Amino acid sequence: MDSDELVQYHIQLKEGDVGRYVLLPGDPGRCQQIANYFDDPCEIAQNREYTSCVGTLHGERVAVVSTGIGCPSAAIAMEELIKIGADTFIRVGTSGGMQPETKTGDIAIVTAAIRDEGTTSHYLPMEFPAVADLDVVNALREGAEKLSLPYQVGVTQSKDSFYGEVESARMPLASHLDARWKAWVQGGAICSEMEAAAIFIIASIHRVRAGGVMMMVCTGEGLPEDEEGKDLFHGDRAIQTAIEGLKILIDRDKESQ
């Protein structure tokens, strides 16, 4: 078989390009920001919404691969990364906070996702839960505690429509959208984003590990103007938590070998 046939069509990577561990931001612009936490980072591929960088942490090969916005493109990234050998995934990014006590900059460590999207219906019936791996959740929680960052642990809502959430009042289905949002909040969901459900469902099917850590933004606060606020908005706390959590996972995997 020609070596080009081994390259995955969308992410443009092949077996050996990445190791077991992959961080998954949505935004390609965050890949270098995340890779700066690696030892010896370098970019290895860029195609469509998929930018990929690799490096090492605690002596293990790690990668960051952007997924683009939403479950369809995140599902493609997951499928192709699993094909080339990755087995541990952490979604890292920003989300909308849902609980009234949440402050912008609080960290969401996600245990499961409401499947309020369409992609995963092509994988499993909607009654099947999208659940994060417990080891990944615990490692991320320990990472946040090590960094002394404010965090919540709970369920995220994964949706298909960004403006259906942030500008629901102008939608023809406004009352329906608002009623569902109220239900998610009353049920205890802590944040809303657009990729976790696909990542968790595909991880479940393939028997690999996945979790998620998102910095939460409070609705109605607007864009921050000061540098600290900008750092919060762009997910620095979530990135730092993901890195610390990944180090913990790597060390525990080595201990269990």
C-alpha positions in Angstrom: 0.0 0.0 0.0 1.3 3.4 -0.9 2.2 5.5 2.2 -0.2 8.3 1.0 -3.1 5.9 1.4 -2.4 5.7 5.1 -2.9 9.5 5.5 -6.3 10.3 7.0 -8.3 12.3 4.5 -9.4 15.3 6.7 -6.8 15.6 9.4 -4.0 14.7 7.0 -2.2 12.6 9.6 -1.0 9.0 9.6 -0.1 6.4 12.2 3.0 7.5 14.1 2.3 11.2 13.7 0.6 11.4 17.1 0.8 9.4 20.3 -2.0 8.2 22.6 -2.9 11.6 24.1 -4.7 14.4 22.2 -6.1 17.7 23.3 -9.1 18.9 21.2 -9.8 22.7 21.0 -12.4 23.8 18.5 -10.4 26.9 17.3 -7.3 26.2 15.1 -5.9 29.5 16.5 -5.6 27.9 19.9 -3.4 25.0 18.8 -0.1 26.9 19.1 -1.3 28.5 22.3 -1.8 25.0 23.7 1.3 23.5 22.1 3.4 26.1 23.9 2.9 24.1 27.1 4.5 21.0 25.4 8.2 20.2 25.3 9.6 20.6 21.8 6.3 21.6 20.1 5.9 21.8 16.3 3.1 22.0 13.8 2.8 18.9 11.6 -0.4 19.4 9.6 -3.0 21.9 8.6 -6.1 21.1 6.5 -9.5 22.9 6.6 -10.4 23.3 10.3 -7.9 20.8 11.4 -4.6 22.1 12.6 -2.2 19.7 14.4 0.8 20.2 16.7 2.8 17.7 18.6 5.3 17.6 21.4 6.0 15.8 24.6 4.8 15.9 28.2 6.6 13.9 30.9 8.4 12.0 28.1 5.3 11.0 26.3 4.3 12.1 22.8 1.2 14.3 22.9 -0.8 16.3 20.3 -3.3 19.1 19.9 -5.7 18.9 17.0 -8.4 21.5 16.4 -11.9 20.1 15.6 -13.6 23.2 14.2 -17.0 24.3 15.4 -19.7 21.7 16.2 -20.2 17.9 16.4 -19.9 17.0 12.7 -16.3 18.2 12.3 -15.4 17.0 15.9 -16.7 13.5 15.0 -14.5 13.4 11.9 -11.4 14.3 13.9 -12.2 11.7 16.5 -12.7 8.9 14.0 -9.5 9.7 12.1 -7.4 10.2 15.2 -8.6 6.8 16.6 -7.6 5.2 13.3 -4.0 6.4 13.7 -3.7 5.2 17.3 -4.9 7.9 19.7 -6.9 6.6 22.7 -7.1 9.5 25.2 -8.9 12.7 24.3 -9.6 16.0 26.2 -11.9 18.6 24.8 -10.6 22.0 25.8 -12.2 25.3 25.1 -14.9 27.8 26.1 -18.5 27.4 26.9 -21.5 29.4 28.1 -22.1 29.2 31.9 -25.6 28.1 32.8 -25.9 28.2 36.6 -26.6 31.5 38.3 -23.6 31.3 40.6 -21.2 30.9 37.8 -18.6 33.6 37.1 -16.7 34.2 33.9 -13.4 32.3 34.2 -14.8 29.4 36.2 -13.8 26.0 34.9 -16.3 23.4 33.8 -15.1 19.8 34.2 -17.6 17.8 32.2 -18.9 14.4 33.3 -21.5 14.0 30.5 -23.2 15.8 27.6 -26.8 16.5 26.8 -27.1 15.3 23.2 -29.0 18.4 21.9 -27.4 17.9 18.4 -27.9 15.7 15.4 -24.6 14.1 14.7 -24.6 11.4 17.4 -28.1 10.2 16.3 -26.2 8.6 13.4 -24.2 6.6 15.9 -26.5 5.5 18.7 -30.1 6.0 19.8 -30.6 9.3 21.6 -31.5 7.4 24.8 -27.8 6.3 25.1 -25.9 8.8 27.3 -22.8 10.7 26.2 -20.6 10.1 29.2 -17.0 11.1 29.9 -14.3 8.7 31.1 -14.1 8.7 34.9 -10.3 8.6 35.0 -10.1 11.7 32.7 -12.7 13.5 34.8 -10.8 12.8 38.0 -7.4 13.8 36.5 -8.9 17.1 35.3 -10.4 17.8 38.7 -7.1 17.2 40.4 -5.4 19.5 37.8 -7.8 22.3 38.7 -7.3 21.8 42.4 -3.5 21.8 41.9 -3.8 25.1 40.1 -6.2 26.5 42.7 -8.7 27.4 40.0 -12.5 27.8 40.6 -14.3 24.9 39.0 -17.6 23.0 38.7 -18.1 19.4 37.8 -21.2 18.4 35.9 -23.1 18.1 32.6 -22.8 20.2 29.5 -25.3 20.8 26.8 -24.0 20.1 23.3 -26.0 22.0 20.8 -25.9 22.6 17.0 -27.0 26.3 16.9 -24.9 29.0 18.5 -27.4 31.7 17.8 -30.3 29.5 18.8 -28.9 29.9 22.3 -27.5 33.4 22.4 -30.3 35.1 20.4 -33.1 32.6 21.1 -35.8 35.4 21.3 -35.6 36.1 17.6 -36.0 32.5 16.6 -39.4 31.1 15.3 -39.0 28.4 18.0 -38.2 30.9 20.8 -40.6 29.5 23.3 -39.5 25.9 22.6 -35.8 26.8 22.9 -36.3 28.8 26.1 -38.3 26.0 27.7 -35.6 23.5 27.0 -32.9 25.8 28.2 -34.8 26.3 31.5 -35.1 22.5 31.9 -31.3 22.0 31.4 -30.6 24.7 34.0 -33.1 23.2 36.5 -31.6 19.8 35.9 -28.2 21.1 36.9 -26.3 21.4 33.6 -23.4 23.7 34.2 -22.4 24.9 30.7 -23.3 24.9 27.0 -20.9 24.2 24.1 -20.9 22.4 20.7 -18.6 19.4 20.6 -18.5 17.2 23.7 -21.5 14.9 22.9 -19.8 13.7 19.7 -16.5 13.2 21.4 -18.0 11.2 24.2 -20.2 9.0 22.1 -17.5 8.1 19.6 -15.1 7.4 22.5 -17.7 5.1 24.0 -18.2 3.2 20.8 -14.4 2.8 20.2 -13.6 2.0 23.9 -11.3 4.9 24.3 -11.1 7.6 26.9 -12.5 11.1 26.6 -13.2 14.1 28.9 -13.7 17.8 28.6 -12.7 21.0 30.4 -14.1 24.4 29.4 -13.7 27.9 30.6 -17.2 29.3 31.2 -18.4 32.7 30.0 -21.4 34.3 31.7 -24.2 35.5 29.4 -24.6 39.2 29.0 -21.2 40.2 30.3 -19.8 41.2 26.9 -16.3 40.9 25.7 -13.6 41.7 28.3 -11.4 44.8 27.8 -8.6 44.2 30.3 -5.7 41.7 29.7 -6.7 39.4 32.5 -10.2 39.3 31.2 -9.0 38.5 27.7 -6.9 35.7 29.0 -9.9 34.2 30.8 -12.1 34.6 27.8 -9.6 32.8 25.5 -9.5 29.8 27.8 -6.1 30.0 29.5 -7.5 28.5 32.6 -9.0 25.6 30.7 -5.8 25.0 28.8 -3.7 25.0 32.0 -6.2 22.6 33.6 -6.1 20.3 30.6 -2.3 20.2 30.6 -2.1 19.4 34.4 -4.8 16.8 34.0 -3.0 15.2 31.1 0.3 15.0 33.1 -1.6 13.2 35.8 -3.0 10.7 33.3 0.4 10.1 31.8 2.0 9.4 35.2 -0.8 7.1 36.2 -0.7 5.2 32.9 3.0 4.7 33.4 2.5 3.4 36.9 -0.1 0.9 35.7 2.2 -0.6 33.0 
